[in-house]
Amino acid sequence: MVLSPQCSTGTLDYILQRCELALQNIQDEVDGGDVSLKSLEPAVLKQGEDIHNEVEFEWLRQFWFQGNRYRKCTDFWCQPMTQLEEQWRKMEGVVSTGGLGLCAINPLLPSLHKQMCTCLF
């Protein structure tokens, strides 16, 4: 029996592999603690943002809304979700520092991004 690709999208292994794929485009922290991207190709940026959103909305938020209820029975998900949150934070660091690392192209983008976020919220 051959499983369709959609059958594996709800597994822990699947989302951890997706995180690793997104993190492959992130360089280690440089001076000042900022992170940067290895590639600025639109397809690579979109893939990273899609994975970032999937982790946040399909995994982390769901766990924090529903996971506390299951903690009474088992703590199985606590360690994997902590790992997933750490990976999400690395991805979030890129997104929050100038729109997907575009500060490397235009140094004004971080301040503009901060101004836009301040106005929106």
N, C-alpha and C positions, 0 to 999 in steps of 0.2 A: 504494500500500500504506500503510495506517494502522498505526502502531505503538501498542501498548497502553502506558499510563502506566508499567507495571512494567518495560518494556524500557529505560527511561532512568534507572532508579534507581541503577544501578551506575556512572554516569559522573561524572567530575570536575566537569563543568558542573552536573550535578544537585546534588551535595553543596555546592558553593560557593553556589549559589542558595538552598539550604536554610539555610546559615549566614547569608547576608544577610537572609533572612526573620527568623530568630531575633534577629539583632543589631539589627534595626529597633526592637525593644522595649527595647533597652538604651540608657540615656542615657549621655552622656559622663561620665567620672569627675568626681565632686564632691570637695569638700574632704576631705582625708585619703586620697584614692586609692580610696575606695569607689565602686562602681557602683550604679546604681539602675535601676528599671524604669519605663517609661512607662505600662504598663497592668498591673493586677493581676487582670484577668479570668481566671477559671479556665481557659477554653479557650486563651487566649494563653499562660498559664504552662505548661500541659500541652504545647502545641506547642513552646515553647522547650526544655522538658526533654526531649521526644522527639528533637528535633534534636540537642541536646547529647549524648544517649546514642548516637544513630546515628553521629555523628562519632567519638566515643570508641571505641565497640565495633566498628563496621563498617569504620572507615577507619584511625584512628590505631593502634589495637592491632594490626590486621592488617598494617599497613605495618611497624611496628617489629618484629613477629615474623618477617615474610617478606621485607621490603624490602631488608634488608642483603644478602641472597643475590643480588638482582638488580642491586645497585649495581655489581657487577663488570662487568656488561654495559652498563649505562646509568645515568646520574644524572637521567634525565627526572623521576622522581617526587620527588626531593629538594626542589626549590623549591615545587611545589604542596602537598606535605605539610607543609612549614614554614609556609606560608600558612594551611593548614587548622588546624594546631596553634595558631597565633596567634589565630585566630578561636575555637577551642575554649576557649582560656585566658580570653578575654573572657566567654564563656558560663559557664565554671567559676567565674569571679570572682563572678558573680551567685549561683550555686548555693551557693558556699562562704561567702558573707557573710550568713548568716541565713536559709537556706531560701528561695531564689528571691527575695531582696530583701524579704522580709516584715518586715525590721527597720524599714521605714518605718511599718508598722502598729503593731508592738510592739517597743520598743527592747530588751526583755529577750531577744528571740529569738536574737541572735548568741551571747550567753553560754550560753544553753540549748543551742543547736546545737553549740557547742564542747564542752560537757560531755557531750552525747550521743555525739559522735564519739569523745571520749576514752574513754568507757566501752565503746564497741563495738570499738575497736581496741586 
